[in-house]
């Protein structure tokens, strides 16, 4: 899981500096990708927390 998020971060960095997201006009795409990344991370943590509480 850690390697996956590391690769996502590296890909996002490459896109920001050299790819489609290098233009200021496309800042909304960056915000959407970061929001989806964070929601995926925190959604996973939240689900693990809920499932752990149901077991106890």
Order of alpha helices (4+ residues) and beta strands (2+ residues): alpha-alpha
